[in-house]
Amino acid sequence: MARSIQLYAGACMLSPRVREALANSMGLMPAMGDAYHKQQPGTDEISALETLVSSQLNALFGGAWADARLQSCTYANAAVYAAFSRPNDLVAAIDAADGGHVSHHESGTLGVLQRRHLPLTFTDGVYDDAASARSILQHAPRIVMLGASVMLDPYTVDQTIQAARACGALLVYDASHVAGLIAGGLYQNPMQMGFDIMTMSTYKTLSAPPGGLLLGHDPETYERLKRHLVGGWTSNYDAGRLAGLSVALDEAGRFMSGYMRRAVANAAGLHRALRDRGVPVLNSGGAAPGPQSSHQLMIQTDTPAQARALLARAETVGILTGTARVPGRPDRGGVRLGTHVVTRQGISPQALDMLADCLSRLYFEPSCATADLANVVQNINDGLKRCLYCYE
């Protein structure tokens, strides 16, 4: 962070008060079981934190129950698969070629748990609600999961939800990359749309310490999950991070709306600046640019190898990005950008324009003078020493 501009969409910046709250020793002892009914003595403070964090999450996202004990969203997704499906069952989720996450696929968590993947459909780069609904009705998966690593647009899912209900599938939404947008009221909220469970990472746009979350409405669903969580996935977890999570959730309740509005506006400004320079950049999965919906952008390259090369050149000058698949364009490469970290650091429109110029030169001039660009990036970074949208 001291030497680079953080545009990686899977990163975050913790506030000073969150970092301070993490300086505790509560994670040095197991705390198995429900709050105030732990197997270990001397854990009432942990129980109090679990109860507080669950209440904060329900207030922020509109759930009836919440659990923050899992160490990552990958574990949260795995717990859902284990609780609500069996080996060889189908799980419908967004394909890797359309920006889906490895925890939704047979190459990752599904394969480890011996579940099979049913790809949901994208057409012309946009989630195809009708085609996905037809596939769900035809194959009757046990679980239907939305959400991905690349989230440029909210999903239209009315028919998907109806089809899942018709075949008795559990509806899950992995909100890892857009949790802050949802908390700020700027993105579709799965808890208001009819989804049974929402999973998410606690870092990324939520700007909390790394971890995983589960939220839902039906207490019976939670009881079924807890048979896998307590003593299974969370026999010994880092309870100390709940203190930082609680502070981050408190800050989210006060500051997230303004924070995410600025992050989306900055993404729109960066998109315009790149597009004006001729860089093929997407702010929507559709063929034509639409209004900015999230903090994410995608720079397209002709091949995945070119995307990896662009990422490496950007890192050389101090710009951190990430590669990802472009929805609906499986043969092309993509460099994914996220504006939420630089937004919290208070980046100016002028600095974003300078970043766009650097990225444009890296895109069109692979052999450009990287030392000159590195100086520009360092000058921008020298002005990003604040942490906004928090108590300090």
C-alpha positions in Angstrom: 0.0 0.0 0.0 2.9 2.4 0.6 4.3 1.9 -2.9 1.3 1.0 -5.0 -2.2 2.1 -6.2 -4.7 -0.6 -5.1 -7.2 -1.2 -7.9 -7.5 -4.9 -7.1 -11.2 -5.6 -6.7 -10.7 -8.2 -4.0 -8.8 -6.0 -1.6 -9.9 -3.5 1.1 -8.6 -0.8 3.4 -9.3 -1.2 7.2 -10.0 1.9 9.2 -7.7 2.9 12.1 -10.4 2.0 14.6 -10.9 -1.5 13.1 -7.2 -2.2 13.2 -7.2 -1.1 16.9 -10.1 -3.4 17.7 -8.2 -6.4 16.2 -5.5 -6.0 18.9 -7.0 -8.6 21.3 -6.4 -12.1 22.4 -9.9 -13.6 22.2 -8.9 -15.9 19.3 -6.4 -17.8 21.4 -9.0 -20.2 22.9 -11.8 -22.2 21.2 -15.4 -21.1 21.8 -17.5 -24.0 20.5 -21.3 -23.9 20.5 -24.0 -21.3 20.5 -23.6 -18.0 22.2 -23.7 -18.3 26.0 -23.8 -22.1 25.6 -20.2 -22.7 24.8 -18.3 -25.8 25.7 -15.4 -23.7 27.0 -15.5 -21.5 30.1 -14.5 -17.9 30.2 -16.0 -17.1 26.7 -18.9 -14.8 27.6 -17.1 -11.9 25.9 -17.0 -13.9 22.7 -20.6 -14.8 23.0 -21.5 -11.2 23.5 -19.5 -10.3 20.3 -21.2 -13.1 18.3 -24.6 -11.8 19.4 -23.7 -8.2 18.7 -22.3 -8.9 15.3 -25.3 -11.0 14.3 -27.6 -8.2 15.3 -25.6 -5.7 13.3 -25.6 -7.8 10.2 -29.3 -8.4 10.4 -29.9 -4.7 10.8 -27.6 -3.8 7.9 -28.8 -6.4 5.4 -32.3 -7.3 6.5 -31.9 -10.9 7.6 -33.5 -12.7 10.5 -30.3 -14.6 11.4 -26.6 -14.2 10.7 -23.4 -16.1 11.5 -19.9 -14.6 11.2 -17.8 -17.4 12.5 -16.5 -18.8 9.3 -13.0 -17.8 8.2 -13.9 -17.1 4.5 -16.8 -17.0 2.1 -15.4 -20.2 0.5 -16.0 -21.9 3.8 -19.5 -20.4 4.0 -20.3 -21.7 0.5 -18.9 -25.1 1.4 -21.1 -25.2 4.5 -24.2 -24.5 2.4 -23.3 -27.2 -0.1 -22.7 -29.7 2.8 -26.0 -28.8 4.6 -28.3 -28.7 1.6 -27.0 -31.2 -1.0 -25.4 -34.6 -1.3 -22.5 -36.0 -3.4 -23.4 -36.0 -7.1 -26.2 -33.4 -6.7 -26.2 -30.4 -9.1 -25.5 -26.9 -8.0 -26.4 -24.2 -10.5 -24.0 -21.3 -10.5 -22.3 -18.8 -12.9 -19.6 -20.5 -15.0 -16.0 -19.6 -14.7 -16.1 -18.4 -18.3 -18.6 -15.7 -17.2 -16.7 -14.5 -14.2 -17.9 -17.1 -11.7 -15.9 -17.9 -8.5 -13.9 -21.1 -8.0 -15.9 -21.9 -4.9 -18.9 -22.4 -7.1 -17.2 -24.9 -9.5 -16.1 -28.5 -9.7 -12.5 -27.2 -10.1 -12.8 -25.9 -6.5 -15.2 -26.4 -3.6 -17.9 -28.3 -5.5 -15.3 -30.8 -6.7 -13.8 -31.3 -3.2 -17.3 -32.0 -1.9 -18.2 -34.2 -5.0 -21.0 -31.9 -6.2 -21.6 -31.3 -9.9 -21.9 -27.8 -11.5 -24.8 -26.7 -13.7 -23.8 -23.5 -15.5 -26.2 -20.6 -15.5 -26.6 -18.8 -18.8 -25.1 -15.5 -20.0 -26.2 -14.1 -23.4 -24.2 -11.2 -24.9 -22.4 -10.7 -21.6 -25.6 -10.3 -19.5 -27.2 -12.9 -17.2 -30.0 -14.6 -19.1 -32.9 -15.0 -16.7 -35.2 -16.8 -19.0 -32.6 -19.3 -20.3 -31.3 -20.0 -16.9 -34.8 -20.6 -15.6 -35.3 -23.2 -18.4 -32.1 -25.0 -17.5 -33.1 -25.0 -13.8 -36.5 -26.5 -14.6 -34.9 -29.1 -16.9 -32.1 -30.3 -14.5 -33.6 -29.6 -11.1 -30.5 -28.6 -9.2 -30.5 -28.8 -5.4 -29.0 -25.3 -5.0 -29.2 -22.2 -7.3 -26.4 -19.8 -6.6 -26.0 -16.3 -8.0 -23.0 -14.0 -7.5 -19.5 -14.1 -9.0 -16.1 -12.6 -9.0 -17.1 -10.2 -11.8 -20.2 -8.2 -10.9 -20.7 -5.3 -13.4 -24.5 -5.3 -13.2 -27.3 -6.4 -10.9 -29.0 -9.6 -12.1 -32.6 -9.8 -13.4 -33.7 -13.0 -11.6 -37.5 -13.1 -11.4 -37.8 -16.2 -13.6 -34.7 -17.8 -12.0 -36.3 -17.5 -8.6 -39.6 -18.9 -9.8 -37.9 -21.9 -11.4 -35.8 -22.6 -8.3 -39.0 -22.5 -6.2 -40.8 -24.8 -8.7 -38.1 -27.5 -8.4 -37.5 -27.1 -4.7 -33.9 -25.7 -5.0 -32.3 -23.6 -2.3 -31.7 -20.0 -3.5 -28.2 -18.6 -2.5 -26.6 -15.3 -3.4 -22.8 -14.9 -3.0 -22.5 -11.1 -2.3 -18.8 -11.1 -1.6 -17.9 -8.4 -4.1 -20.9 -6.2 -3.6 -21.6 -6.4 0.1 -20.6 -2.8 0.7 -22.9 -1.7 -2.2 -25.8 -3.6 -0.7 -25.1 -2.2 2.8 -25.1 1.3 1.3 -28.4 0.7 -0.4 -27.0 0.9 -4.0 -27.3 -2.7 -5.2 -29.9 -5.4 -5.2 -30.4 -6.9 -1.8 -30.9 -10.7 -1.9 -32.6 -10.6 1.5 -35.4 -8.5 -0.1 -35.6 -10.5 -3.3 -36.6 -13.9 -2.0 -33.2 -15.6 -1.7 -32.9 -18.1 1.2 -29.3 -17.5 2.1 -26.8 -14.8 1.4 -23.1 -15.6 1.7 -20.3 -13.0 1.6 -16.7 -12.1 2.3 -16.2 -9.6 5.1 -13.4 -7.8 3.4 -13.6 -6.3 -0.2 -16.2 -3.6 -0.3 -17.5 -4.2 3.3 -14.0 -3.1 4.5 -13.8 -5.5 7.5 -11.2 -8.0 8.5 -11.1 -11.2 6.3 -13.8 -13.7 7.1 -17.0 -15.2 5.8 -20.7 -14.5 6.6 -24.0 -16.4 6.3 -27.4 -14.6 6.5 -31.0 -15.8 6.0 -34.6 -15.6 7.0 -35.8 -19.0 8.0 -34.7 -20.2 11.5 -35.0 -23.9 10.3 -32.5 -23.2 7.6 -30.1 -21.8 10.2 -30.6 -24.8 12.5 -29.7 -27.1 9.6 -26.6 -25.1 8.8 -25.5 -25.0 12.4 -25.3 -28.8 12.5 -22.4 -28.3 10.1 -21.0 -25.1 11.5 -20.8 -25.9 15.2 -18.0 -28.5 15.9 -17.5 -28.9 12.2 -16.5 -25.9 10.2 -16.0 -23.7 13.3 -14.6 -26.0 16.0 -11.8 -23.4 16.5 -12.1 -20.1 14.8 -10.4 -16.7 15.3 -13.0 -15.0 17.5 -10.7 -12.0 18.0 -11.5 -10.7 14.5 -15.2 -10.2 15.5 -14.2 -7.1 17.4 -12.8 -5.5 14.3 -15.8 -6.8 12.3 -18.2 -5.2 14.7 -16.5 -1.8 14.4 -16.5 -2.1 10.6 -20.2 -2.9 10.6 -20.9 0.1 12.8 -18.9 2.3 10.4 -20.8 0.7 7.5 -24.1 1.7 9.0 -23.0 5.3 9.2 -20.7 5.8 6.2 -21.2 3.1 3.7 -23.9 4.9 1.6 -21.7 7.9 1.0 -18.6 5.7 0.5 -20.1 3.4 -2.1 -21.8 6.3 -3.9 -18.3 7.9 -4.3 -16.8 4.6 -5.3 -19.4 4.1 -8.1 -18.9 7.7 -9.2 -15.2 7.1 -9.4 -15.6 3.9 -11.4 -17.8 5.9 -13.8 -15.1 8.6 -14.1 -12.4 6.0 -14.7 -14.5 4.3 -17.2 -15.0 7.5 -19.2 -11.4 8.4 -19.0 -10.3 5.0 -20.3 -12.9 4.9 -23.0 -12.0 8.4 -24.2 -8.4 7.1 -24.7 -9.7 4.2 -26.8 -9.2 1.5 -24.2 -11.8 -1.3 -24.6 -13.3 -1.1 -21.1 -16.6 -2.4 -19.8 -18.8 -1.1 -17.0 -21.6 -3.3 -18.0 -22.0 -6.8 -19.4 -24.1 -5.5 -22.3 -22.8 -4.6 -25.7 -23.3 -0.8 -25.1 -22.0 1.1 -22.1 -24.7 1.6 -19.4 -24.9 3.6 -16.3 -22.3 2.6 -13.7 -23.8 0.0 -11.4 -20.9 -1.1 -9.3 -17.3 -0.3 -8.4 -15.9 -2.8 -10.9 -14.6 -2.3 -14.4 -13.1 -4.7 -17.0 -10.4 -3.9 -19.5 -10.7 -6.3 -22.4 -7.7 -7.9 -24.1 -7.7 -10.2 -27.1 -6.4 -13.2 -25.1 -6.0 -14.2 -21.5 -2.3 -14.1 -22.0 -2.4 -10.5 -22.9 -4.4 -9.7 -19.8 -1.8 -11.4 -17.6 0.9 -9.4 -19.4 -1.0 -6.2 -18.8 -1.4 -7.0 -15.1 2.4 -7.6 -14.8 3.2 -4.3 -16.6 0.8 -2.5 -14.3 2.4 -4.0 -11.2 5.8 -2.9 -12.5 4.8 0.7 -12.3 2.9 0.3 -9.0 -0.7 -0.3 -10.1 -2.3 -3.4 -8.6 -5.1 -5.0 -10.7 -6.4 -8.6 -11.3 -7.2 -10.8 -14.2 -10.7 -12.3 -14.6 -12.9 -13.7 -17.3 -15.1 -11.3 -19.2 -18.8 -12.4 -19.0 -20.0 -13.6 -22.4 -16.6 -13.4 -23.9 -14.9 -16.7 -23.0 -12.0 -16.5 -25.5 -10.9 -13.0 -24.5 -8.9 -11.8 -21.5 -9.9 -9.3 -18.9 -8.2 -7.1 -16.3 -10.6 -6.3 -13.5 -10.4 -3.0 -11.7 -12.1 -1.9 -8.4 -12.3 1.7 -7.2 -13.3 1.2 -3.6 -9.8 1.3 -2.0 -8.6 4.4 -3.7 -12.0 6.0 -3.0 -11.5 5.5 0.7 -8.1 7.0 0.3 -9.7 10.1 -1.2 -8.5 10.0 -4.7 -9.3 13.0 -6.8 -10.9 13.1 -10.3 -7.6 14.5 -11.6 -5.6 11.6 -10.1 -8.1 9.1 -11.6 -7.6 10.7 -15.0 -3.8 10.4 -14.6 -4.3 6.7 -13.7 -6.4 6.2 -16.8 -3.5 7.7 -18.8 -1.0 5.3 -17.3 -3.3 2.3 -17.9 -3.9 3.5 -21.5 -0.1 3.7 -22.2 0.4 0.3 -20.6 -2.3 -1.1 -22.8 -1.3 0.4 -26.1 2.5 0.6 -25.6 3.8 -2.6 -24.1 7.4 -1.3 -24.3 6.7 2.2 -22.9 9.1 3.8 -20.4 7.8 2.3 -17.2 10.2 4.4 -15.0 8.3 7.5 -16.1 4.9 5.9 -15.3 6.2 4.6 -12.0 7.0 8.2 -11.0 3.5 9.4 -12.0 2.0 6.5 -10.0 4.2 7.3 -6.9 3.2 11.0 -7.1 -0.5 9.9 -7.1 0.1 7.5 -4.2 1.8 10.2 -2.2 -1.5 12.0 -2.0 -3.4 8.9 -0.8 -2.5 8.7 2.9 -5.9 9.2 4.4 -8.7 6.8 5.4 -12.1 8.3 4.8 -15.6 7.1 5.6 -14.8 6.1 9.1 -14.6 7.5 12.6 -11.0 8.8 12.2 
